[in-house]
């Protein structure tokens, strides 16, 4: 009986050490990135030509970032009378090392983009998140620099 008790004790003590290591919370290096962000301006630079999009007029896009994942949703503000509604959504995991933020697009409605990773340099000034990086998707002709500016709309 004593041997069974010792074996049971050893088993109970060793079980926690068998647990899979969890992914560390990426926000530990940039804690204020967690939250809900609304895109208000996007700049794309392709072959030296810059185009600025005001996302406060005809479209609305939010990005939600937690400790390990991000997701974004974008749609037209005014619902069209026909079935041409513009809707875009995606998300996945991300890595954050200092101000280097890499999104791994695990889910996206355009499969040409799914499975790709995009690296950005981020900065946060008060309630504004800015991310700058290269969007390059092989086979689509997309190869551009983007600068996106978001305002925090939720914790």
Backbone as JSON Lines, residues from 0, in Angstrom:
{"i":0,"aa":"X","n":[0.82,-1.19,0.0],"ca":[0.0,0.0,0.0],"c":[0.87,1.25,0.0]}
{"i":1,"aa":"X","n":[1.94,1.25,0.76],"ca":[2.83,2.41,0.84],"c":[3.47,2.69,-0.53]}
{"i":2,"aa":"X","n":[3.85,1.68,-1.27],"ca":[4.45,1.86,-2.59],"c":[3.43,2.48,-3.55]}
{"i":3,"aa":"X","n":[2.18,2.07,-3.47],"ca":[1.14,2.65,-4.32],"c":[0.94,4.14,-4.02]}
{"i":4,"aa":"X","n":[1.0,4.5,-2.73],"ca":[0.85,5.9,-2.36],"c":[2.01,6.73,-2.9]}
{"i":5,"aa":"X","n":[3.22,6.21,-2.81],"ca":[4.39,6.92,-3.32],"c":[4.29,7.07,-4.83]}
{"i":6,"aa":"X","n":[3.87,6.0,-5.53],"ca":[3.73,6.05,-6.98],"c":[2.66,7.07,-7.4]}
{"i":7,"aa":"X","n":[1.54,7.08,-6.66],"ca":[0.47,8.03,-6.96],"c":[0.95,9.47,-6.73]}
{"i":8,"aa":"X","n":[1.67,9.7,-5.65],"ca":[2.21,11.02,-5.35],"c":[3.17,11.47,-6.47]}
{"i":9,"aa":"X","n":[4.05,10.56,-6.89],"ca":[5.01,10.89,-7.95],"c":[4.28,11.23,-9.26]}
{"i":10,"aa":"X","n":[3.21,10.49,-9.55],"ca":[2.44,10.75,-10.76],"c":[1.76,12.11,-10.7]}
{"i":11,"aa":"X","n":[1.14,12.43,-9.58],"ca":[0.45,13.71,-9.42],"c":[1.44,14.87,-9.52]}
{"i":12,"aa":"X","n":[2.6,14.74,-8.93],"ca":[3.6,15.8,-8.96],"c":[4.19,15.98,-10.36]}
{"i":13,"aa":"X","n":[4.3,14.91,-11.15],"ca":[4.94,15.0,-12.46],"c":[3.99,15.43,-13.58]}
{"i":14,"aa":"X","n":[2.68,15.34,-13.39],"ca":[1.73,15.68,-14.46],"c":[1.87,17.12,-14.93]}
{"i":15,"aa":"X","n":[1.98,18.11,-14.05],"ca":[2.12,19.5,-14.56],"c":[3.34,19.7,-15.46]}
{"i":16,"aa":"X","n":[4.39,18.94,-15.28],"ca":[5.58,19.12,-16.11],"c":[5.4,18.52,-17.5]}
{"i":17,"aa":"X","n":[4.34,17.75,-17.73],"ca":[4.07,17.16,-19.04],"c":[3.25,18.08,-19.93]}
{"i":18,"aa":"X","n":[2.76,19.15,-19.38],"ca":[1.91,20.09,-20.13],"c":[2.69,20.69,-21.29]}
{"i":19,"aa":"X","n":[2.04,20.84,-22.44],"ca":[2.65,21.48,-23.6],"c":[2.99,22.93,-23.25]}
{"i":20,"aa":"X","n":[4.16,23.41,-23.64],"ca":[4.45,24.83,-23.38],"c":[3.52,25.7,-24.2]}
{"i":21,"aa":"X","n":[2.98,26.73,-23.59],"ca":[2.08,27.62,-24.31],"c":[2.89,28.69,-25.01]}
{"i":22,"aa":"X","n":[2.31,29.22,-26.09],"ca":[2.97,30.31,-26.82],"c":[2.96,31.54,-25.93]}
{"i":23,"aa":"X","n":[4.12,32.18,-25.77],"ca":[4.13,33.37,-24.92],"c":[3.26,34.48,-25.5]}
{"i":24,"aa":"X","n":[2.72,35.26,-24.62],"ca":[1.88,36.39,-25.02],"c":[2.78,37.42,-25.7]}
{"i":25,"aa":"X","n":[2.58,37.62,-27.0],"ca":[3.43,38.53,-27.77],"c":[3.33,39.97,-27.3]}
{"i":26,"aa":"X","n":[2.22,40.31,-26.64],"ca":[2.06,41.69,-26.22],"c":[2.98,42.06,-25.06]}
{"i":27,"aa":"X","n":[3.7,41.09,-24.54],"ca":[4.61,41.39,-23.44],"c":[5.68,42.4,-23.86]}
{"i":28,"aa":"X","n":[6.04,42.42,-25.15],"ca":[7.06,43.36,-25.62],"c":[6.48,44.69,-26.09]}
{"i":29,"aa":"X","n":[5.18,44.74,-26.34],"ca":[4.51,45.95,-26.82],"c":[3.08,45.88,-26.31]}
{"i":30,"aa":"X","n":[2.88,46.0,-24.98],"ca":[1.58,45.68,-24.39],"c":[0.41,46.5,-24.9]}
{"i":31,"aa":"X","n":[0.66,47.72,-25.33],"ca":[-0.46,48.57,-25.75],"c":[-1.01,48.22,-27.13]}
{"i":32,"aa":"X","n":[-0.48,47.17,-27.8],"ca":[-1.0,46.79,-29.11],"c":[-2.34,46.05,-29.0]}
{"i":33,"aa":"X","n":[-2.6,45.41,-27.88],"ca":[-3.87,44.69,-27.71],"c":[-5.03,45.66,-27.75]}
{"i":34,"aa":"X","n":[-6.08,45.27,-28.48],"ca":[-7.27,46.09,-28.53],"c":[-7.96,46.02,-29.87]}
{"i":35,"aa":"X","n":[-8.9,46.92,-30.06],"ca":[-9.64,47.03,-31.31],"c":[-9.27,48.35,-31.95]}
{"i":36,"aa":"X","n":[-8.88,48.29,-33.21],"ca":[-8.36,49.44,-33.94],"c":[-9.16,49.66,-35.21]}
{"i":37,"aa":"X","n":[-9.46,50.9,-35.53],"ca":[-10.17,51.23,-36.76],"c":[-9.22,51.92,-37.72]}
{"i":38,"aa":"X","n":[-9.12,51.38,-38.93],"ca":[-8.26,51.96,-39.96],"c":[-8.86,53.28,-40.43]}
{"i":39,"aa":"X","n":[-8.07,54.34,-40.41],"ca":[-8.58,55.62,-40.91],"c":[-7.81,56.11,-42.14]}
{"i":40,"aa":"X","n":[-6.6,55.6,-42.36],"ca":[-5.84,56.03,-43.53],"c":[-4.9,54.92,-43.97]}
{"i":41,"aa":"X","n":[-4.84,54.73,-45.28],"ca":[-3.91,53.78,-45.85],"c":[-3.17,54.41,-47.01]}
{"i":42,"aa":"X","n":[-1.87,54.18,-47.04],"ca":[-1.04,54.71,-48.12],"c":[-0.36,53.52,-48.78]}
{"i":43,"aa":"X","n":[-0.51,53.39,-50.09],"ca":[0.22,52.35,-50.82],"c":[1.2,53.04,-51.75]}
{"i":44,"aa":"X","n":[2.4,52.49,-51.78],"ca":[3.45,53.04,-52.63],"c":[3.9,51.91,-53.57]}
{"i":45,"aa":"X","n":[3.57,52.06,-54.84],"ca":[3.91,51.07,-55.85],"c":[4.78,51.72,-56.9]}
{"i":46,"aa":"X","n":[5.98,51.18,-57.08],"ca":[6.94,51.71,-58.07],"c":[7.1,53.22,-57.93]}
{"i":47,"aa":"X","n":[7.18,53.7,-56.69],"ca":[7.4,55.11,-56.41],"c":[6.16,55.98,-56.44]}
{"i":48,"aa":"X","n":[5.02,55.42,-56.85],"ca":[3.77,56.19,-56.91],"c":[2.96,55.92,-55.65]}
{"i":49,"aa":"X","n":[2.55,57.0,-54.99],"ca":[1.84,56.92,-53.72],"c":[0.35,57.19,-53.91]}
{"i":50,"aa":"X","n":[-0.49,56.34,-53.29],"ca":[-1.94,56.53,-53.31],"c":[-2.43,56.47,-51.87]}
{"i":51,"aa":"X","n":[-3.18,57.51,-51.46],"ca":[-3.72,57.58,-50.1],"c":[-5.22,57.29,-50.15]}
{"i":52,"aa":"X","n":[-5.66,56.41,-49.23],"ca":[-7.08,56.07,-49.13],"c":[-7.61,56.52,-47.78]}
{"i":53,"aa":"X","n":[-8.69,57.26,-47.79],"ca":[-9.37,57.71,-46.58],"c":[-10.41,56.65,-46.23]}
{"i":54,"aa":"X","n":[-10.18,55.91,-45.16],"ca":[-11.09,54.82,-44.77],"c":[-12.22,55.31,-43.86]}
{"i":55,"aa":"X","n":[-12.43,56.61,-43.78],"ca":[-13.53,57.12,-42.96],"c":[-14.75,57.47,-43.81]}
{"i":56,"aa":"X","n":[-14.64,57.33,-45.12],"ca":[-15.72,57.76,-46.01],"c":[-16.57,56.59,-46.51]}
{"i":57,"aa":"X","n":[-16.07,55.8,-47.43],"ca":[-16.88,54.78,-48.09],"c":[-16.7,53.37,-47.53]}
{"i":58,"aa":"X","n":[-15.65,53.16,-46.75],"ca":[-15.37,51.84,-46.19],"c":[-15.13,51.95,-44.7]}
{"i":59,"aa":"X","n":[-15.24,50.83,-44.02],"ca":[-14.88,50.77,-42.61],"c":[-14.12,49.47,-42.39]}
{"i":60,"aa":"X","n":[-13.0,49.59,-41.7],"ca":[-12.19,48.41,-41.4],"c":[-11.75,48.48,-39.95]}
{"i":61,"aa":"X","n":[-11.88,47.35,-39.26],"ca":[-11.34,47.23,-37.9],"c":[-10.36,46.07,-37.85]}
{"i":62,"aa":"X","n":[-9.42,46.19,-36.93],"ca":[-8.47,45.12,-36.65],"c":[-8.53,44.88,-35.15]}
{"i":63,"aa":"X","n":[-8.66,43.62,-34.77],"ca":[-8.69,43.23,-33.37],"c":[-7.42,42.43,-33.09]}
{"i":64,"aa":"X","n":[-6.69,42.84,-32.08],"ca":[-5.43,42.18,-31.73],"c":[-5.5,41.76,-30.27]}
{"i":65,"aa":"X","n":[-5.24,40.47,-30.02],"ca":[-5.13,40.01,-28.63],"c":[-3.71,39.53,-28.39]}
{"i":66,"aa":"X","n":[-3.48,38.76,-27.37],"ca":[-2.13,38.34,-27.02],"c":[-1.43,37.45,-28.03]}
{"i":67,"aa":"X","n":[-2.18,36.75,-28.89],"ca":[-1.56,35.81,-29.82],"c":[-2.08,35.9,-31.25]}
{"i":68,"aa":"X","n":[-3.23,36.54,-31.47],"ca":[-3.85,36.55,-32.8],"c":[-4.38,37.94,-33.17]}
{"i":69,"aa":"X","n":[-4.62,38.1,-34.46],"ca":[-5.24,39.3,-34.99],"c":[-6.34,38.87,-35.95]}
{"i":70,"aa":"X","n":[-7.29,39.76,-36.18],"ca":[-8.33,39.55,-37.19],"c":[-8.74,40.92,-37.72]}
{"i":71,"aa":"X","n":[-9.11,40.96,-38.98],"ca":[-9.6,42.21,-39.54],"c":[-10.87,41.96,-40.34]}
{"i":72,"aa":"X","n":[-11.71,42.99,-40.36],"ca":[-12.98,42.96,-41.08],"c":[-13.14,44.29,-41.78]}
{"i":73,"aa":"X","n":[-13.54,44.25,-43.06],"ca":[-13.72,45.49,-43.83],"c":[-14.97,45.35,-44.68]}
{"i":74,"aa":"X","n":[-15.75,46.42,-44.74],"ca":[-16.93,46.43,-45.61],"c":[-17.27,47.85,-46.03]}
{"i":75,"aa":"X","n":[-18.16,47.92,-47.02],"ca":[-18.67,49.21,-47.49],"c":[-19.52,49.83,-46.39]}
{"i":76,"aa":"X","n":[-19.47,51.14,-46.25],"ca":[-20.31,51.83,-45.28],"c":[-21.75,51.87,-45.77]}
{"i":77,"aa":"X","n":[-21.94,52.26,-47.01],"ca":[-23.29,52.3,-47.58],"c":[-23.56,50.98,-48.29]}
{"i":78,"aa":"X","n":[-24.63,50.31,-47.89],"ca":[-24.97,49.03,-48.5],"c":[-25.51,49.29,-49.9]}
{"i":79,"aa":"X","n":[-24.89,48.68,-50.91],"ca":[-25.36,48.9,-52.28],"c":[-26.73,48.26,-52.51]}
{"i":80,"aa":"X","n":[-27.45,48.76,-53.5],"ca":[-28.79,48.26,-53.81],"c":[-28.73,46.88,-54.47]}
{"i":81,"aa":"X","n":[-27.59,46.56,-55.08],"ca":[-27.45,45.24,-55.7],"c":[-26.6,44.34,-54.79]}
{"i":82,"aa":"X","n":[-26.07,43.28,-55.32],"ca":[-25.32,42.32,-54.51],"c":[-23.82,42.55,-54.53]}
{"i":83,"aa":"X","n":[-23.4,43.76,-54.86],"ca":[-21.97,44.04,-55.02],"c":[-21.27,44.47,-53.72]}
{"i":84,"aa":"X","n":[-21.78,44.07,-52.58],"ca":[-21.19,44.46,-51.31],"c":[-19.72,44.06,-51.25]}
{"i":85,"aa":"X","n":[-18.88,45.0,-50.88],"ca":[-17.45,44.76,-50.74],"c":[-17.19,44.33,-49.3]}
{"i":86,"aa":"X","n":[-16.79,43.08,-49.09],"ca":[-16.49,42.58,-47.76],"c":[-15.17,41.85,-47.8]}
{"i":87,"aa":"X","n":[-14.34,42.09,-46.81],"ca":[-13.02,41.5,-46.74],"c":[-12.76,41.08,-45.3]}
{"i":88,"aa":"X","n":[-12.18,39.91,-45.1],"ca":[-11.9,39.46,-43.73],"c":[-10.71,38.51,-43.75]}
{"i":89,"aa":"X","n":[-9.97,38.54,-42.66],"ca":[-8.85,37.63,-42.52],"c":[-8.3,37.69,-41.11]}
{"i":90,"aa":"X","n":[-7.34,36.83,-40.86],"ca":[-6.72,36.83,-39.54],"c":[-5.74,35.68,-39.41]}
{"i":91,"aa":"X","n":[-5.14,35.63,-38.24],"ca":[-4.18,34.56,-37.96],"c":[-3.35,34.92,-36.74]}
{"i":92,"aa":"X","n":[-2.23,34.28,-36.65],"ca":[-1.33,34.54,-35.53],"c":[-0.35,35.65,-35.91]}
{"i":93,"aa":"X","n":[0.37,36.12,-34.92],"ca":[1.39,37.13,-35.2],"c":[2.55,36.97,-34.24]}
{"i":94,"aa":"X","n":[3.67,37.53,-34.63],"ca":[4.87,37.6,-33.78],"c":[5.18,39.06,-33.57]}
{"i":95,"aa":"X","n":[5.66,39.37,-32.39],"ca":[6.02,40.75,-32.07],"c":[7.33,40.75,-31.31]}
{"i":96,"aa":"X","n":[8.34,41.38,-31.9],"ca":[9.65,41.52,-31.27],"c":[9.99,43.0,-31.29]}
{"i":97,"aa":"X","n":[9.84,43.65,-30.15],"ca":[10.07,45.1,-30.12],"c":[9.03,45.77,-30.99]}
{"i":98,"aa":"X","n":[9.48,46.53,-31.99],"ca":[8.54,47.2,-32.9],"c":[8.35,46.44,-34.21]}
{"i":99,"aa":"X","n":[8.87,45.21,-34.28],"ca":[8.72,44.38,-35.48],"c":[7.54,43.43,-35.3]}
{"i":100,"aa":"X","n":[6.51,43.66,-36.09],"ca":[5.24,42.96,-36.0],"c":[5.03,42.16,-37.28]}
{"i":101,"aa":"X","n":[4.92,40.84,-37.18],"ca":[4.74,39.98,-38.36],"c":[3.41,39.26,-38.27]}
{"i":102,"aa":"X","n":[2.55,39.52,-39.24],"ca":[1.26,38.85,-39.31],"c":[1.39,37.6,-40.17]}
{"i":103,"aa":"X","n":[0.84,36.5,-39.68],"ca":[0.79,35.24,-40.42],"c":[-0.68,35.04,-40.8]}
{"i":104,"aa":"X","n":[-0.98,35.28,-42.06],"ca":[-2.36,35.28,-42.54],"c":[-2.84,33.84,-42.72]}
{"i":105,"aa":"X","n":[-3.39,33.28,-41.65],"ca":[-3.86,31.9,-41.66],"c":[-5.24,31.75,-42.29]}
{"i":106,"aa":"X","n":[-6.03,32.81,-42.26],"ca":[-7.38,32.79,-42.8],"c":[-7.58,34.04,-43.65]}
{"i":107,"aa":"X","n":[-8.1,33.86,-44.87],"ca":[-8.39,35.02,-45.71],"c":[-9.33,34.58,-46.82]}
{"i":108,"aa":"X","n":[-10.21,35.48,-47.22],"ca":[-11.17,35.11,-48.25],"c":[-10.54,35.02,-49.64]}
{"i":109,"aa":"X","n":[-9.35,35.54,-49.85],"ca":[-8.62,35.38,-51.1],"c":[-7.47,34.4,-50.84]}
{"i":110,"aa":"X","n":[-7.6,33.19,-51.36],"ca":[-6.63,32.13,-51.06],"c":[-5.22,32.43,-51.58]}
{"i":111,"aa":"X","n":[-5.07,33.38,-52.51],"ca":[-3.73,33.76,-52.96],"c":[-2.91,34.39,-51.84]}
{"i":112,"aa":"X","n":[-3.57,34.99,-50.87],"ca":[-2.91,35.67,-49.76],"c":[-2.75,34.75,-48.55]}
{"i":113,"aa":"X","n":[-3.63,33.79,-48.43],"ca":[-3.65,32.91,-47.26],"c":[-2.34,32.13,-47.16]}
{"i":114,"aa":"X","n":[-1.84,32.0,-45.95],"ca":[-0.6,31.29,-45.72],"c":[0.64,32.15,-45.84]}
{"i":115,"aa":"X","n":[0.47,33.41,-46.18],"ca":[1.61,34.33,-46.33],"c":[1.85,35.08,-45.01]}
{"i":116,"aa":"X","n":[3.07,35.58,-44.86],"ca":[3.43,36.39,-43.7],"c":[3.84,37.78,-44.17]}
{"i":117,"aa":"X","n":[3.5,38.78,-43.38],"ca":[3.78,40.17,-43.72],"c":[4.41,40.83,-42.5]}
{"i":118,"aa":"X","n":[5.57,41.44,-42.72],"ca":[6.32,42.06,-41.62],"c":[6.16,43.58,-41.67]}
{"i":119,"aa":"X","n":[5.89,44.14,-40.49],"ca":[5.68,45.57,-40.37],"c":[6.52,46.13,-39.23]}
{"i":120,"aa":"X","n":[6.85,47.4,-39.34],"ca":[7.38,48.15,-38.21],"c":[6.19,48.94,-37.67]}
{"i":121,"aa":"X","n":[5.97,48.84,-36.36],"ca":[4.81,49.52,-35.77],"c":[5.27,50.59,-34.79]}
{"i":122,"aa":"X","n":[4.38,51.56,-34.61],"ca":[4.58,52.57,-33.57],"c":[3.2,52.92,-33.04]}
{"i":123,"aa":"X","n":[3.15,53.29,-31.78],"ca":[1.91,53.73,-31.17],"c":[2.17,55.08,-30.52]}
{"i":124,"aa":"X","n":[1.36,56.04,-30.91],"ca":[1.45,57.39,-30.35],"c":[0.06,57.75,-29.85]}
{"i":125,"aa":"X","n":[-0.1,57.78,-28.54],"ca":[-1.4,58.03,-27.9],"c":[-2.39,56.97,-28.35]}
{"i":126,"aa":"X","n":[-3.43,57.33,-29.12],"ca":[-4.43,56.35,-29.53],"c":[-4.28,55.95,-31.0]}
{"i":127,"aa":"X","n":[-3.1,56.18,-31.61],"ca":[-2.88,55.88,-33.02],"c":[-1.8,54.81,-33.19]}
{"i":128,"aa":"X","n":[-2.16,53.75,-33.9],"ca":[-1.24,52.68,-34.28],"c":[-0.88,52.88,-35.74]}
{"i":129,"aa":"X","n":[0.42,52.93,-36.03],"ca":[0.89,53.02,-37.42],"c":[1.71,51.78,-37.72]}
{"i":130,"aa":"X","n":[1.42,51.15,-38.85],"ca":[2.23,50.02,-39.28],"c":[2.69,50.24,-40.71]}
{"i":131,"aa":"X","n":[4.0,49.99,-40.91],"ca":[4.62,50.2,-42.22],"c":[5.31,48.91,-42.62]}
{"i":132,"aa":"X","n":[5.13,48.52,-43.87],"ca":[5.8,47.31,-44.32],"c":[5.58,47.05,-45.79]}
{"i":133,"aa":"X","n":[6.04,45.89,-46.21],"ca":[5.96,45.48,-47.6],"c":[4.88,44.42,-47.76]}
{"i":134,"aa":"X","n":[4.01,44.64,-48.72],"ca":[3.0,43.66,-49.11],"c":[3.45,43.09,-50.44]}
{"i":135,"aa":"X","n":[3.86,41.83,-50.42],"ca":[4.31,41.18,-51.64],"c":[3.67,39.8,-51.67]}
{"i":136,"aa":"X","n":[2.9,39.54,-52.74],"ca":[2.22,38.26,-52.88],"c":[2.59,37.69,-54.24]}
{"i":137,"aa":"X","n":[3.41,36.63,-54.22],"ca":[3.86,36.0,-55.46],"c":[2.67,35.56,-56.3]}
{"i":138,"aa":"X","n":[2.77,35.74,-57.61],"ca":[1.75,35.29,-58.53],"c":[0.56,36.22,-58.68]}
{"i":139,"aa":"X","n":[0.53,37.33,-57.92],"ca":[-0.61,38.26,-58.03],"c":[-0.19,39.6,-58.61]}
{"i":140,"aa":"X","n":[1.1,39.84,-58.7],"ca":[1.58,41.13,-59.17],"c":[1.61,42.19,-58.07]}
{"i":141,"aa":"X","n":[1.26,41.8,-56.86],"ca":[1.25,42.77,-55.75],"c":[2.63,42.81,-55.11]}
{"i":142,"aa":"X","n":[3.22,43.99,-55.16],"ca":[4.52,44.23,-54.56],"c":[4.57,45.72,-54.26]}
{"i":143,"aa":"X","n":[4.2,46.05,-53.02],"ca":[4.08,47.47,-52.67],"c":[4.38,47.68,-51.19]}
{"i":144,"aa":"X","n":[4.73,48.92,-50.9],"ca":[4.9,49.32,-49.5],"c":[3.55,49.86,-49.03]}
{"i":145,"aa":"X","n":[3.19,49.54,-47.79],"ca":[1.95,50.09,-47.25],"c":[2.22,50.76,-45.9]}
{"i":146,"aa":"X","n":[1.46,51.79,-45.66],"ca":[1.49,52.48,-44.37],"c":[0.03,52.59,-43.96]}
{"i":147,"aa":"X","n":[-0.31,51.97,-42.83],"ca":[-1.68,52.0,-42.36],"c":[-1.73,52.69,-41.0]}
{"i":148,"aa":"X","n":[-2.76,53.53,-40.82],"ca":[-2.93,54.24,-39.57],"c":[-4.29,53.9,-38.99]}
{"i":149,"aa":"X","n":[-4.26,53.46,-37.74],"ca":[-5.45,53.03,-37.03],"c":[-5.65,53.89,-35.78]}
{"i":150,"aa":"X","n":[-6.89,54.07,-35.38],"ca":[-7.21,54.73,-34.12],"c":[-7.84,53.68,-33.21]}
{"i":151,"aa":"X","n":[-7.47,53.71,-31.94],"ca":[-8.02,52.74,-30.99],"c":[-9.49,53.06,-30.73]}
{"i":152,"aa":"X","n":[-10.34,52.03,-30.85],"ca":[-11.76,52.2,-30.57],"c":[-12.22,51.29,-29.44]}
{"i":153,"aa":"X","n":[-11.33,50.45,-28.94],"ca":[-11.68,49.57,-27.84],"c":[-10.45,48.98,-27.2]}
{"i":154,"aa":"X","n":[-10.58,48.65,-25.92],"ca":[-9.47,48.1,-25.13],"c":[-9.12,46.76,-25.51]}
